[in-house]
Amino acid sequence: MLFIISIFIFFSITLFGDGFFLTKAEKRFIEEYPIIYLAGEKNSEPFTIGDEVEVNGYEAELLHLIEKESGLEFEIILGTPKEVTDMTVNRRVDGVLTNSNFTQRNKLHNPSIPYSQFLPYVIVKDDNPKEINRVEDLKGKILAIETNNPTFKKIAKDLEIDFAEIKYYDNIFRVMKAIISGEADFTIFDEKIFYLAKTVGLSNHINAKFSVGEPFDAQFWFRKDYPELKRIVDKAIRNIDKDVISNLRKKWFNEGNLDSSRVLFTKEELDFIKNNPVLKLTNDPDYPPYEFRENDRAVGYSIDFMRLLSKKIGIKFEFVSETWEELIEMFCHGEIDIIHSTDKGERISQCAIFSTPFIKDSSQFLTRSDFLTGNSVEDYFGYKMASPATWEQTEFFKKKYKEKIKVIETETILEAIEMVRKGEVDFTYDYGNVLNYLVMKNGYKGLKIQGVGYTDESFLDYLYVGVPKDKKILLSIINKAIFALSTKELNELSKKWLSFENLKRVDFSFEEKDFLFKKGALKMCVNKNRMPYEGIDSNGEHTGITADIFNLIYSNSNLNIEIIPSNSISQTLHFLKTKRCDFASLGMETENRKYFANFTKPYMSFPIVVATDTSETIFIDDVKYLFGKTVSILRNCSFVDIFRNQYPKIDIVEVDSIEEGLNSVRKGETFGYIDLATPILLNIQNSGINDIKISGQLNLSIDWSIVSRNDEPILNDIFQKALDFVSFEDKQKIFNRWISIKFEDRIDYTLFYNFIGFVLIVSIIVVWRLREARKFSRRIQHKNIELSRSKSELEKSHKKTQDSINYALRIQQAILPDEMILTNYFYDSFVIWKPKDTVGGDIYFFVEFSDDEVFVIIIDGAGHGVSGAFVTMLVKAVKAQIFAEIRTGVVKKRPSEILKHFNIKFKKILKREKKSGIGFDGGILYFNRASKSAIFSGAKIDLFIMKQGKIEILKPERKSVGFERIKIIQDYREHEINLEVGDELYLTTDGIFDQENSKEKKFGKQNFIDVIKKVSGSSMAMQKSLVESRLTEFKKGVLQNDDVTIIGLKI
């Protein structure tokens, strides 16, 4: 896949820049020249395709991208080569395209930076009948070549091979046909041939065997008297995402016939490799992240890049480490074979030729945080700059801006950064990756990296591999190896060396550093019996959630910590009081503990649950249910005080272990055992207990902090800083790793069992009553004399059946949320819930997550009536499970993840039912009242948004949830939304869309949209009334044919 070449050219990895900026002169140029005219040659497919009216193609699409980035507008004029030359010489156009090559071009124009590169290839018939696999095989073969293609003619001549014959053809199509017919053996052409072959149906009849010659640049050419135009286009090309460029190239060039992973060397190249098994390379010891020394070993992006080339080529590379100046001298005197991570500076160019660029970086400015915002070189005129002596960039600034910028020379770039930090100079200037690495590695604060220092010198943008001028064969070998590197290999290098998050360090104050130095090892109490939160493994090592979090703390702070095991919470607290431990990895803040300990902000929060005997049938979701009952809790556990102080109506019995607490429940000594879910489930699982279950999640949670002795308050500041460096995402991954696995095989099926029981009871009643009805019907047939009595009994039976369904309705209505919840989060709202039958398959939920956060959920379950109601009960049970797991960190707090886990749990619950037909469509909206932001994810349910009279429809994933045809790991698309006061949102099941009228015409989505537009702006109560009226009017006496649920929300 040779499109990775363009990734090399556009591999911009400046992660912290501010985009690209235009100078005043460049902005003025765009104002004066709103349209840029470019000339291009006809018949240059796929670069340009079209005529005088419309032009398309690779370069045309690229110019559209440049327009979006820069504000320029281009117009392409196609003509014959003579016409293009005439337009250019007479300055009727502002520039020319890539394929317009003529004598005056280079004299009159400056090229843009390359936007891609192309290699010349040996092209043969698909089955390669003449077995042409390397350059030597071309001897004695017939070459077909275009008459008017000087580029490939020259390449063929430079090969210095005795061909049997060279045949010339008017165009490339005749060349291809000559090869396919056997009239010729091969041709030389670039990747463009595959597009051209495809247009005439020949793409499967030719193949590329190997590259010959050097790659050539694809670039635009602009008038020399328009330097601003070149600079603007260069900036735009740099700023276009590399993946966009790659995709554009893949679109226009059919490169499936290329195998870029294989390196095919010529005999001459193979001889060079054989005769030079070891080559010496430069290693600048002080140029991170590209190359430096660590533990007396060469490391860095460029070092690893060269090691990849070494494997491709088969030559061993040895790195020589000296100062950069000494390395240049050694290279130019022939003592070193290869110089790398170098630009094309004047001094190096005197003795080196360069490979294709292997990485692109953008030079940026480093200043103090309180310095002005400087986006281009002109913004720094009149200020002082520090830069390493003899560096190319230093010489460049001294020469070009000597009257405008004062340059202070330093020995290293680190010294220059230090001068900026101290205020001795205003800025320094280097590649963005170098600056970011050094700032983060050394923990500098109060500095910012800004702007992009584009200049007229393109050598400041790319890094190359350089070889001596007399070793062109070595350059050819290196270029072939570079082109053979895969995108995956390059991405792994970038991930390793150019992702700087792992370099961040906690910024301790001088007093904190002094304390840590004098204190030595900090002693940490770890409860051996509190898994998965924390424990000590068989090797005596700290394990569990806190161990993983502290591993991150170690890497960010280098704290020296000694583990002190404890057997219980009580012992941990005793060790803290007696100063045997300096801190504990987890503990909850209580009034009693404040007398001897300090607490960081909580970094873990888990809901409190109650475990009871399996005979308990009520799902306990409120602590008030425990009033008047006896429960057991771990001795000295943080929430003992909470229960005793806040809930005196609950009788508390303290126990020394989870096992003791569960056994007290089994023996009937206590009603339940209160703790966190995971340790209870682990104990139940490990002990094989089958008569204890988690019967509910209380409306309470435990918030854990790091607990430190309060006679050394500085400890609390140290740990808070260390915790602040652990990201939410990292904590989430740790929680998932330790908790989700434990829950996976042991789901709390309490609600599901209740649901199954409900299903069985109602089903038995319904079936029995229907059977009774049939009995009475038969009796009517055979006993007319008892007609009156039988009819009466039948009506009674029917009434009992209807009573059972009405009972089911009361149950379903009981699980619907209070609509008043919405008033806490939205300015106004309405809910329409109309089952087709007495009960239905539609349901909705409002889940309050915090004072500012709420989830609005709408579900369209499979079926309606009693069967649909059964599905809603299952949804209710699984919903409770998922939100419990969200609060414990098992599931991410995102709508798409909730739908994903709904699907997983449905699939697992119904795994034995191959064709259950059970599932649902659903929509989930997360809303944050404070930020007025929302996230929506749907499974075949849209979100309609009315903004200032215009409607926007956010599309869902076109997959349902839970059905047998849905894969178990199904992702659902997600939309992030910024809302404003007055915006209106609508969620609806498809019942209203599918409602038919007397003409069997459906209400439809468009009719619904029209209704929304009409009622928008009214109060939500009025909107509800108008929507219901419109639906009633539409069906005009026709029975409702599906459940209907609509939720309206106003911000």
FENMOBEL-V502340 format. One record per helix or strand of 2 or more residues. SS is the DSSP state (helix for helix, strand for strand). FROM is the first residue (numbers start at 0). TO is the last residue. If there is no record, write none. Layout:
ss=SS from=FROM to=TO
ss=SS from=FROM to=TO
This chain:
ss=helix from=3 to=8
ss=helix from=23 to=31
ss=strand from=35 to=40
ss=strand from=47 to=49
ss=strand from=54 to=55
ss=helix from=57 to=69
ss=strand from=73 to=78
ss=helix from=80 to=88
ss=strand from=94 to=95
ss=helix from=104 to=107
ss=strand from=108 to=110
ss=strand from=115 to=117
ss=strand from=120 to=124
ss=helix from=134 to=137
ss=strand from=141 to=145
ss=helix from=149 to=157
ss=strand from=164 to=168
ss=helix from=171 to=180
ss=strand from=185 to=188
ss=helix from=191 to=198
ss=helix from=202 to=204
ss=strand from=205 to=210
ss=strand from=215 to=217
ss=strand from=220 to=222
ss=helix from=226 to=238
ss=helix from=241 to=251
ss=helix from=266 to=274
ss=strand from=277 to=283
ss=strand from=285 to=286
ss=strand from=290 to=293
ss=strand from=296 to=298
ss=helix from=300 to=312
ss=strand from=315 to=321
ss=helix from=323 to=331
ss=strand from=337 to=341
ss=helix from=345 to=348
ss=strand from=351 to=353
ss=strand from=358 to=359
ss=strand from=362 to=367
ss=helix from=376 to=379
ss=strand from=383 to=387
ss=helix from=391 to=399
ss=strand from=405 to=409
ss=helix from=412 to=421
ss=strand from=426 to=430
ss=helix from=431 to=440
ss=strand from=446 to=449
ss=helix from=457 to=459
ss=strand from=461 to=467
ss=helix from=471 to=483
ss=helix from=486 to=496
ss=helix from=500 to=502
ss=helix from=509 to=518
ss=strand from=521 to=526
ss=strand from=528 to=529
ss=strand from=533 to=535
ss=strand from=541 to=542
ss=helix from=544 to=556
ss=strand from=560 to=565
ss=helix from=568 to=576
ss=strand from=582 to=586
ss=helix from=592 to=594
ss=strand from=596 to=598
ss=strand from=603 to=612
ss=helix from=622 to=625
ss=strand from=629 to=633
ss=helix from=637 to=645
ss=strand from=650 to=654
ss=helix from=657 to=665
ss=strand from=671 to=675
ss=helix from=676 to=686
ss=strand from=691 to=708
ss=helix from=713 to=723
ss=helix from=727 to=743
ss=helix from=749 to=781
ss=helix from=783 to=814
ss=helix from=818 to=823
ss=strand from=827 to=833
ss=strand from=841 to=847
ss=strand from=852 to=860
ss=helix from=864 to=886
ss=helix from=894 to=908
ss=strand from=919 to=927
ss=strand from=932 to=938
ss=strand from=942 to=946
ss=strand from=949 to=953
ss=strand from=974 to=977
ss=strand from=983 to=987
ss=helix from=990 to=993
ss=helix from=1004 to=1014
ss=helix from=1019 to=1034
ss=strand from=1043 to=1049
